[in-house]
């Protein structure tokens, strides 16, 4: 799947973007590390193209600096291990934008 965040063109500063998720809710344990993501400040049918970082429950930097009007594009991949119990699995992913000098 693909999503993007856009820093308002009216912003007067660059921003850092951060991402995290909560542990899965479902019928059987599924490690949050099975959810991978990648981001880019450009997008096409192949960018961001490959699974990058494993999702964590702590905020991590997605992009260290995006300019006013620019977008931070995201794609997500879920690896379902062999033998995983079938069912509905849910997690909540949270994004935040902060000043570039701040820590996620």
C-alpha positions in Angstrom: 0.0 0.0 0.0 1.1 3.6 -0.5 0.5 6.8 1.4 2.1 10.2 1.7 2.4 13.1 4.1 2.7 16.6 2.7 4.2 19.6 4.5 2.0 22.6 3.9 3.3 24.9 1.2 2.6 27.7 3.7 5.1 26.3 6.2 8.1 28.5 6.9 10.4 25.7 8.1 11.6 22.3 6.9 10.2 19.3 8.9 11.5 15.9 10.0 9.0 13.1 9.8 8.8 10.2 12.3 6.8 6.9 12.3 5.9 4.1 14.8 3.2 1.4 15.3 1.7 -0.5 18.2 1.9 -4.2 18.5 -0.5 -6.3 16.4 -3.9 -7.2 17.8 -5.1 -10.5 16.4 -5.8 -14.2 17.1 -2.2 -15.2 17.5 1.2 -13.4 18.0 2.5 -11.8 14.9 5.8 -9.9 15.4 5.6 -6.2 14.6 8.9 -6.6 12.9 6.9 -8.5 10.1 5.6 -5.1 9.1 8.2 -3.3 7.0 8.1 0.2 5.6 10.1 2.5 3.4 9.8 6.1 2.5 11.0 8.6 -0.1 10.6 12.2 -1.1 9.8 11.0 -4.6 7.3 8.5 -5.9 6.8 6.2 -8.9 5.5 2.7 -9.5 8.8 1.5 -8.1 9.8 4.2 -5.5 9.8 3.6 -2.6 10.5 0.2 -3.9 11.8 -2.3 -1.5 10.9 -3.2 2.1 13.2 -1.2 4.3 13.0 -0.9 8.1 11.0 -3.1 10.4 8.3 -1.3 12.2 9.0 -0.5 15.9 6.9 0.8 18.8 9.2 3.8 19.2 9.3 6.7 16.8 12.1 6.6 14.3 13.1 9.1 11.7 11.5 8.7 8.3 12.9 11.7 6.5 15.3 14.1 8.2 14.2 17.1 6.3 11.3 17.8 3.9 10.7 21.3 2.5 7.4 23.2 2.5 5.1 21.7 -0.2 7.1 18.5 -0.4 5.8 15.0 0.3 7.1 12.0 2.2 5.8 8.9 0.4 5.3 5.6 2.2 4.9 2.0 1.3 4.2 -0.9 3.6 4.9 -4.7 3.4 3.6 -7.4 5.7 5.5 -10.7 5.9 3.1 -13.5 7.0 5.2 -16.4 8.3 4.3 -20.0 7.3 1.9 -21.5 9.8 0.6 -18.1 11.0 -3.0 -18.5 12.3 -5.5 -17.0 9.8 -7.5 -14.1 11.1 -7.9 -10.3 11.2 -4.8 -8.5 12.5 -4.8 -4.8 13.3 -2.1 -2.3 14.2 -2.2 1.5 14.4 0.6 3.4 12.7 1.3 7.0 13.8 3.2 9.7 12.0 4.5 13.0 13.3 6.2 16.0 11.8 8.6 18.0 13.9 11.3 20.6 13.5 14.4 19.2 11.9 16.5 19.9 15.0 14.2 17.8 17.3 14.5 14.1 18.1 11.7 11.7 17.1 
